[in-house]
Amino acid sequence: MPRLPIAALAAAALAGALLAGCAPSRPESGGQPATDATMTIATTTDVVNYNPLIGNSRSDNWITNLMYPHLLSIGADGKKEPQLAQRWGYTDPTTGYYEIRPDMKWSDGTPLTAKDVAYTLNAVKRDAPSGTLYGQLTNLAAATAVSDTRVEVKLSQPDSSLIPEVGFWGNIVPQHVFEPAGSVAKFANDGSGGGWVSAGPYKLTNVQHGQSYTLDRVDNYPLVPGGKPKSAKIVYRVYPDINTEILALKNGDVDVIANALPPAQVKELQNTSGIKVEQVPGLGYAQMAYNMDRPDLAKKDVRLALAHAVDYDAIRRVVLQGQAVSTGSNQLIPVLSEFHDKSITEYEHNPELSRQLLTGAGYQADAAGNFPLRFRLIYSLQDPVTAQWATLVKDGAAKAGITIDLQGLERNTYLSMRDKGDYDIYAGNFAIMDDPATNMALAYLPDGSINYGHVDDPRLTDLINKLRVTFDQQAQIPIARQAAKLVRDEVYDNIMYTQNLFVAHRANWQGFSVEPSELLSIVNPVSVASATKVG
């Protein structure tokens, strides 16, 4: 890795100042008082991992986020905001820091200090658990608690995104609970040792697998007005699908649906008495990744043929009901206005061009016009939007003479098969695209934790690594755009659309605060802890 020049050192110092967050004031008492109410939230999947350093499904995140704090949160524009950390940034290109709140405690009364933060980062780096956080720590050398409230983070090489991204994506866990258990990659944290020790607004107290997860209020949570969560209990109730969730909401059996609503249901629920629909800013995108470990998909012309067979406009118009926009087949989605490059254009829907590409690549169609190409596309049955557009993808491929077999899977099976590379085409969603350097590293570096296409291109690797050691945003922009164009031209990822999401809750619940993506939405910790049942 080349040395950082003097100009970049200056930029790094400036970046540190720009990245430093403002300290939030302690919430004032007042507003709605805490109550004995129970908020019931619908989900369609069980929890697989109670260890937040491993969990990677929606339900895992929704529940463990209520228990284990993040250093940072995020605004609708993708900018990081204070949470456990009051200030953060860099003192030089290979030294970062977090200043954390002094008033947080674990649920067993033990103070939450910088030692817990340093332990979490070092343990994840050492043990390599499968969750998102490990992928952010490539350039972590060591984290050290230099006081009860300050963590200093040494980097093995400059990395402009490590501090903000680790702060946002990583949950902090209690050292005094996790360290005696050994490897954080193997610790189940299933409550079998006498229950859970956590530091969020709620603590998990009862699990009925396949049915419900009950969390009880923690009396001291300084991130909400009054310092105490408003509802006494949160119950996540498991339903088989989104339609059953919607029926339960209409009947008053649940108060909130955690899953985003299918576009076709939005208008109906907006006009349903007793229900309120909230719009959630979208910072992610839908994608198809072609597994290049498969010999046919390793060929660029085959990937291009698949990309040109998709009718993107029909998907956005029919399935998304006009609630999505094109990204230009570009990972740098339009909401990232500084980085988005309008000259990178969407793959043209042209099945005839697909046929020409395949013929040029040496494939010969049979008498029925079908090429000897057959691919298995996996998707989650709990994702009704993807389930619908997957059918359109199959139909479009058939017009190009390519056979696609759809394999809809229960979500946890889908995640397991995805992680094993057991697919030809992976269809899914990237929830939050907030930092180009980090997200490209995770998605396209050979060891990237979400590199579902199994990309290994030295040109792209060099661009991403250059992006990660560039601290000045204006200098980052042309590098990121060049990388995005390479991804698009080589069809290393098929970025299909980005959309704002909609979620629903009973109208007699007020005080939710919306954060972007389905992962955060109105079920982020501060929102759940602040919402109050009225009437």
VOGU-3710 file (C-alpha; in Angstrom, 3 decimals, decimal comma):
1> mprlpiaala> 0,000/0,000/0,000  1,549/3,397/-0,966  2,365/5,898/1,707  -0,119/8,688/2,315  1,274/11,974/0,955  1,509/15,153/3,030  -1,603/16,592/1,376  -3,572/13,532/2,413  -2,296/13,891/5,970  -3,752/17,366/6,056
11> aaalagalla> -6,974/16,084/4,556  -7,084/13,395/7,216  -6,807/15,964/9,974  -9,616/17,913/8,350  -11,643/14,711/7,981  -11,236/14,088/11,691  -12,735/17,464/12,429  -15,556/16,907/9,983  -16,305/13,391/11,283  -16,409/14,457/14,897
21> gcapsrpesg> -20,005/14,284/16,077  -21,628/16,759/18,400  -22,396/15,586/21,897  -26,135/15,139/22,384  -27,622/16,725/25,425  -29,147/14,395/27,990  -32,881/14,064/27,299  -34,990/16,305/29,456  -37,696/14,888/31,653  -41,190/15,527/30,480
31> gqpatdatmt> -43,207/14,618/27,409  -45,282/11,467/27,577  -44,709/9,450/30,780  -43,679/5,814/30,877  -46,676/3,462/30,912  -47,545/-0,182/31,538  -48,392/-0,685/27,846  -47,098/-3,576/25,745  -46,114/-2,891/22,140  -46,555/-5,916/19,888
41> iatttdvvny> -44,487/-5,957/16,705  -45,002/-8,422/13,850  -42,134/-10,187/12,099  -41,982/-13,091/9,676  -38,827/-14,831/10,896  -37,424/-16,271/14,076  -34,194/-15,174/15,679  -31,263/-17,356/14,602  -28,487/-15,663/16,599  -28,833/-13,806/19,892
51> nplignsrsd> -25,189/-12,815/19,628  -25,322/-9,438/17,830  -21,791/-9,934/16,518  -23,043/-12,899/14,489  -26,680/-12,143/13,680  -27,382/-11,103/10,119  -31,130/-11,498/9,585  -33,780/-8,833/10,086  -35,280/-10,385/13,208  -31,827/-10,917/14,698
61> nwitnlmyph> -31,054/-7,247/14,193  -34,429/-5,887/15,299  -34,281/-7,691/18,625  -30,584/-7,477/19,444  -30,525/-3,772/18,519  -32,967/-3,214/21,387  -30,416/-4,833/23,709  -26,916/-3,922/22,511  -26,070/-0,310/21,646  -24,369/1,042/18,572
71> llsigadgkk> -21,811/3,802/18,816  -23,533/5,771/16,044  -26,900/6,005/14,337  -27,757/7,432/10,916  -29,925/10,171/9,445  -32,130/10,042/6,350  -29,300/11,529/4,280  -26,834/8,835/5,282  -24,928/11,088/7,675  -23,837/9,519/10,965
81> epqlaqrwgy> -25,319/10,770/14,234  -24,359/10,287/17,912  -25,666/7,390/19,948  -23,416/5,669/22,501  -20,536/7,742/21,100  -20,788/11,488/21,598  -17,765/12,345/19,436  -15,675/10,393/16,950  -13,070/10,925/14,257  -9,360/10,708/13,461
91> tdpttgyyei> -6,340/12,331/15,076  -4,137/11,144/12,194  -4,616/8,772/9,221  -3,900/5,660/11,298  -5,454/6,701/14,619  -9,152/7,096/15,279  -11,179/7,587/18,423  -14,613/7,421/20,048  -15,716/9,441/23,067  -18,647/7,604/24,647
101> rpdmkwsdgt> -21,378/8,665/27,011  -20,555/8,370/30,724  -24,105/7,490/31,810  -24,825/4,082/30,261  -25,026/0,851/32,275  -25,495/-2,816/31,528  -28,736/-4,306/32,776  -26,950/-5,986/35,702  -25,802/-2,560/36,948  -22,237/-2,734/35,624
111> pltakdvayt> -21,143/0,565/34,007  -20,700/0,489/30,242  -17,216/1,915/29,612  -14,642/2,321/26,869  -13,223/-1,061/27,914  -16,377/-2,743/26,570  -15,964/-0,916/23,262  -12,264/-1,819/22,941  -12,961/-5,425/23,935  -15,730/-5,755/21,323
121> lnavkrdaps> -13,601/-4,463/18,463  -10,515/-6,491/19,395  -12,509/-9,689/19,965  -14,305/-9,414/16,632  -11,017/-8,823/14,839  -9,471/-11,818/16,615  -12,323/-14,321/16,338  -13,827/-13,332/12,946  -17,557/-13,868/13,635  -19,744/-13,977/10,543
131> gtlygqltnl> -21,672/-10,751/11,147  -21,301/-7,449/9,305  -18,925/-5,858/11,825  -15,998/-8,173/11,087  -15,950/-7,062/7,472  -15,480/-3,449/8,600  -12,351/-4,220/10,627  -9,879/-5,228/7,913  -7,512/-2,394/8,816  -7,963/-2,499/12,595
141> aaatavsdtr> -4,681/-3,063/14,433  -5,926/-2,597/18,002  -8,446/-0,679/20,083  -7,435/0,641/23,506  -9,491/2,183/26,286  -7,369/5,162/27,379  -10,021/6,281/29,882  -13,501/5,194/30,935  -14,989/7,217/28,082  -12,327/7,323/25,332
151> vevklsqpds> -11,319/4,545/22,928  -8,343/4,998/20,627  -8,279/2,858/17,505  -4,988/2,122/15,773  -5,164/1,182/12,098  -2,722/-0,996/10,201  -3,044/1,430/7,289  -5,117/4,529/6,556  -8,834/3,785/6,236  -11,129/6,789/5,908
161> slipevgfwg> -14,325/4,843/6,558  -13,432/2,536/9,445  -14,351/4,844/12,315  -17,803/5,957/11,066  -18,733/2,564/9,628  -17,658/0,508/12,639  -19,492/3,010/14,814  -22,694/2,561/12,852  -22,682/-1,162/12,074  -21,212/-2,646/15,222
171> nivpqhvfep> -23,116/-3,490/18,404  -21,151/-3,171/21,651  -21,272/-6,183/23,988  -20,448/-6,523/27,705  -16,864/-7,661/28,226  -17,659/-9,214/31,603  -20,208/-11,544/29,949  -18,669/-12,298/26,569  -14,990/-12,640/27,528  -15,455/-15,598/29,941
181> agsvakfand> -17,422/-17,401/27,219  -14,374/-17,564/24,929  -14,623/-16,896/21,201  -17,226/-14,294/20,267  -17,664/-16,209/17,012  -18,908/-19,268/18,909  -20,733/-17,768/21,887  -24,457/-18,455/21,465  -25,520/-15,781/23,979  -28,796/-17,654/24,230
191> gsgggwvsag> -29,588/-16,637/27,787  -28,884/-20,099/29,161  -26,381/-18,742/31,690  -29,068/-16,951/33,682  -30,536/-14,539/31,147  -29,229/-11,765/28,989  -27,109/-8,796/30,105  -27,714/-5,862/27,781  -27,648/-2,059/27,657  -30,425/-1,084/25,288
201> pykltnvqhg> -33,880/0,172/26,205  -35,174/-3,395/26,558  -33,867/-6,758/27,766  -34,927/-10,094/26,317  -36,708/-12,121/29,003  -38,786/-14,802/27,293  -38,458/-16,776/24,054  -41,085/-19,022/22,514  -39,417/-20,104/19,291  -41,753/-19,871/16,336
211> qsytldrvdn> -44,176/-17,732/18,300  -42,850/-14,733/20,207  -39,950/-12,865/21,816  -40,680/-10,749/24,890  -38,460/-7,901/26,068  -38,899/-5,988/29,326  -38,155/-2,332/29,873  -34,834/-1,239/31,354  -35,551/1,678/33,667  -32,438/3,713/32,854
221> yplvpggkpk> -32,039/4,518/29,148  -30,712/8,069/28,773  -31,245/8,299/25,008  -34,983/8,983/25,356  -36,748/11,932/27,006  -37,144/11,252/30,706  -34,462/8,564/30,573  -37,001/5,705/30,653  -38,595/3,768/27,754  -42,317/4,482/27,452
231> sakivyrvyp> -43,643/0,935/27,022  -43,202/-1,668/29,744  -42,814/-4,555/27,293  -42,045/-5,200/23,644  -43,288/-8,437/22,103  -42,100/-9,538/18,678  -44,685/-11,986/17,357  -43,858/-14,335/14,477  -46,277/-14,613/11,532  -45,938/-16,784/8,429
241> dinteilalk> -46,057/-13,946/5,881  -46,735/-10,260/5,354  -50,404/-10,792/4,479  -51,021/-12,468/7,827  -49,194/-9,595/9,522  -51,441/-7,060/7,793  -54,569/-8,938/8,855  -53,261/-9,000/12,438  -52,649/-5,238/12,292  -56,156/-4,560/11,001
251> ngdvdviana> -57,620/-6,755/13,749  -55,590/-4,974/16,428  -53,612/-8,114/17,324  -50,341/-6,280/16,678  -49,400/-2,614/16,958  -46,570/-2,436/14,413  -45,413/-4,370/11,360  -41,625/-4,395/11,274  -41,430/-5,568/7,655  -41,793/-3,057/4,851
261> lppaqvkelq> -45,198/-3,177/3,185  -45,638/-4,626/-0,303  -46,217/-1,650/-2,637  -49,660/-2,934/-3,631  -50,805/-2,737/0,013  -49,654/0,804/0,754  -52,650/2,741/-0,575  -55,154/0,378/1,014  -53,584/0,735/4,441  -53,258/4,497/4,042
271> ntsgikveqv> -57,046/4,540/3,695  -57,741/2,092/6,529  -59,190/3,599/9,692  -57,079/3,135/12,786  -53,848/2,533/10,860  -51,063/4,968/10,033  -48,484/4,428/7,306  -45,017/5,945/7,669  -42,570/6,511/4,811  -39,040/5,265/5,453
281> pglgyaqmay> -36,173/6,811/3,453  -34,419/4,291/1,244  -30,629/4,089/1,361  -30,338/0,685/-0,239  -31,061/-1,146/-3,463  -32,327/-4,396/-4,946  -29,740/-6,534/-6,669  -29,019/-9,712/-8,552  -25,548/-11,198/-8,158  -24,318/-13,785/-10,655
291> nmdrpdlakk> -22,140/-16,440/-9,030  -18,943/-16,329/-11,077  -17,744/-19,600/-9,580  -20,112/-21,140/-12,139  -18,270/-21,602/-15,486  -21,008/-20,066/-17,645  -21,514/-17,089/-15,322  -17,769/-16,475/-15,282  -18,240/-15,271/-18,878  -18,976/-11,556/-19,143
301> dvrlalahav> -21,205/-11,985/-22,215  -23,455/-14,425/-20,349  -23,833/-11,976/-17,462  -24,537/-9,167/-19,943  -27,128/-11,327/-21,686  -28,894/-11,918/-18,381  -28,745/-8,213/-17,526  -30,201/-7,146/-20,885  -33,024/-9,702/-20,560  -34,522/-7,919/-17,521
311> dydairrvvl> -37,381/-5,448/-18,022  -36,415/-3,012/-15,260  -39,134/-0,501/-16,071  -41,851/-3,163/-15,804  -40,498/-4,281/-12,434  -40,587/-0,734/-11,055  -43,954/0,072/-12,621  -45,864/-3,172/-12,003  -44,280/-4,723/-8,927  -43,125/-1,570/-7,151
321> qgqavstgsn> -46,215/0,442/-8,172  -43,996/3,359/-9,163  -42,437/3,554/-5,677  -38,925/2,865/-6,962  -36,473/4,632/-9,238  -33,614/3,478/-11,434  -30,097/3,592/-10,067  -28,666/3,586/-13,575  -27,352/0,085/-12,832  -25,086/1,933/-10,426
331> qlipvlsefh> -24,237/1,073/-6,831  -23,791/4,799/-6,111  -27,531/5,397/-5,851  -29,118/8,820/-6,508  -29,573/9,697/-2,815  -25,763/9,820/-2,585  -25,916/12,919/-4,734  -22,229/13,820/-4,427  -21,153/10,402/-5,725  -23,956/9,460/-8,144
341> dksiteyehn> -22,854/9,561/-11,787  -25,698/10,104/-14,264  -23,465/9,049/-17,159  -23,574/5,443/-15,877  -26,761/4,153/-17,476  -29,099/1,262/-16,842  -28,759/-1,950/-18,836  -31,098/-1,732/-21,828  -33,965/-4,211/-21,805  -33,253/-5,988/-25,078
351> pelsrqlltg> -33,709/-9,797/-25,247  -32,583/-9,800/-28,875  -29,270/-8,240/-27,837  -29,025/-10,984/-25,201  -29,337/-13,586/-27,954  -26,658/-11,881/-30,039  -24,291/-11,828/-27,074  -24,794/-15,530/-26,413  -24,324/-16,465/-30,054  -21,159/-14,381/-30,145
361> agyqadaagn> -19,927/-16,207/-27,037  -20,234/-19,542/-28,854  -23,596/-20,759/-27,575  -26,032/-22,281/-30,074  -29,804/-22,168/-29,665  -31,912/-25,259/-30,321  -34,897/-25,455/-32,650  -37,102/-23,857/-30,002  -34,718/-20,932/-29,640  -33,344/-21,994/-26,263
371> fplrfrliys> -29,663/-21,895/-25,407  -28,045/-24,629/-23,255  -28,038/-22,350/-20,237  -29,990/-23,069/-17,054  -29,553/-21,150/-13,786  -31,053/-21,441/-10,313  -32,146/-18,141/-8,755  -32,695/-18,066/-4,981  -34,823/-15,546/-3,090  -36,546/-15,248/0,281
381> lqdpvtaqwa> -40,201/-16,209/0,503  -40,525/-13,608/3,267  -39,656/-10,889/0,729  -42,860/-10,555/-1,325  -41,516/-7,838/-3,627  -38,510/-9,884/-4,716  -40,741/-12,932/-5,070  -42,827/-10,991/-7,603  -40,029/-9,520/-9,654  -38,146/-12,820/-9,726
391> tlvkdgaaka> -40,973/-14,147/-11,887  -40,538/-11,242/-14,311  -36,802/-11,934/-14,420  -37,516/-15,570/-15,291  -39,967/-14,534/-18,036  -37,509/-12,041/-19,512  -34,703/-14,595/-19,543  -36,971/-17,072/-21,335  -37,444/-14,555/-24,153  -33,663/-14,456/-24,471
401> gitidlqgle> -33,509/-18,263/-24,589  -32,158/-18,690/-21,046  -33,876/-20,963/-18,512  -34,103/-19,756/-14,915  -35,417/-22,017/-12,162  -36,810/-20,050/-9,234  -36,108/-21,325/-5,728  -38,062/-19,453/-3,073  -36,773/-20,287/0,397  -37,663/-19,726/4,036
411> rntylsmrdk> -35,511/-16,771/4,995  -33,049/-18,482/7,317  -32,494/-21,274/4,781  -32,026/-18,610/2,112  -29,388/-16,843/4,234  -27,588/-20,109/4,884  -27,504/-21,039/1,202  -26,387/-17,532/0,306  -23,491/-17,706/2,749  -22,449/-21,106/1,339
421> gdydiyagnf> -22,575/-19,862/-2,260  -25,268/-22,435/-3,013  -26,906/-20,573/-5,927  -26,336/-19,477/-9,488  -28,138/-16,153/-9,110  -28,723/-14,427/-5,775  -31,689/-12,046/-5,605  -31,971/-9,782/-2,603  -31,568/-6,346/-1,132  -28,688/-4,299/0,202
431> aimddpatnm> -30,295/-2,452/3,099  -28,060/0,587/3,600  -25,583/2,062/1,128  -24,147/4,840/3,297  -20,419/4,829/2,546  -19,071/3,963/-0,931  -15,620/2,880/0,270  -16,920/0,461/2,873  -19,822/-0,891/0,867  -17,697/-1,502/-2,219
441> alaylpdgsi> -15,062/-3,219/-0,090  -17,670/-5,536/1,435  -19,366/-6,226/-1,901  -16,446/-6,553/-4,339  -13,159/-7,299/-2,608  -12,290/-11,018/-2,843  -12,737/-11,481/0,922  -15,743/-9,152/1,170  -18,436/-10,515/3,469  -21,248/-9,687/1,025
451> nyghvddprl> -19,375/-10,476/-2,200  -22,191/-12,666/-3,516  -20,932/-12,604/-7,102  -17,521/-13,851/-5,922  -15,803/-10,949/-7,671  -12,002/-11,025/-7,887  -10,786/-8,263/-10,202  -7,375/-6,688/-9,414  -8,406/-3,468/-11,167  -11,447/-3,104/-8,948
461> tdlinklrvt> -9,507/-4,125/-5,850  -6,921/-1,404/-6,526  -9,625/1,254/-6,950  -11,407/0,241/-3,751  -8,200/0,191/-1,745  -7,309/3,630/-3,107  -10,777/4,863/-2,158  -10,364/3,592/1,402  -7,157/5,568/2,013  -8,520/8,791/0,520
471> fdqqaqipia> -9,895/11,006/3,285  -11,079/14,031/1,319  -14,553/13,434/-0,144  -13,954/15,453/-3,289  -10,943/13,276/-4,034  -12,994/10,140/-3,331  -15,718/10,951/-5,868  -13,854/10,215/-9,141  -12,357/7,032/-7,697  -15,749/5,749/-6,541
481> rqaaklvrde> -17,327/6,595/-9,888  -14,595/4,748/-11,762  -15,147/1,696/-9,562  -18,918/1,867/-10,039  -18,517/2,038/-13,831  -16,247/-1,006/-13,784  -18,818/-2,948/-11,742  -21,547/-1,940/-14,180  -19,571/-2,647/-17,363  -18,340/-6,048/-16,156
491> vydnimytqn> -21,767/-6,928/-14,662  -20,225/-7,769/-11,313  -23,553/-6,789/-9,759  -26,942/-5,996/-11,263  -28,291/-3,033/-9,279  -31,958/-2,853/-10,226  -33,665/-0,052/-8,320  -33,811/1,913/-5,112  -37,018/2,733/-3,289  -38,477/4,478/-0,317
501> lfvahranwq> -40,235/2,008/1,946  -43,512/2,146/3,839  -44,319/0,642/7,223  -47,556/0,574/9,169  -48,652/0,823/12,792  -51,846/1,318/14,751  -52,789/4,996/14,819  -53,105/5,001/18,618  -49,306/4,726/18,861  -47,396/7,986/18,531
511> gfsvepsell> -43,861/9,241/18,910  -41,989/6,965/16,510  -38,822/8,361/14,928  -37,967/7,156/11,447  -34,465/6,095/10,385  -33,588/4,898/6,877  -33,880/1,280/5,716  -36,035/-1,629/6,789  -33,400/-2,604/9,349  -33,943/0,637/11,298
521> sivnpvsvas> -37,249/2,092/10,115  -39,534/2,818/13,096  -38,212/-0,193/15,013  -34,849/1,359/15,787  -34,135/1,421/19,548  -34,794/5,109/20,224  -38,022/5,004/18,201  -39,416/1,922/19,959  -38,425/3,304/23,358  -40,025/6,698/22,615
531> atkvg> -43,354/5,578/21,162  -46,403/5,873/23,397  -49,869/4,371/23,263  -52,544/7,052/23,470  -56,256/6,683/23,930
//
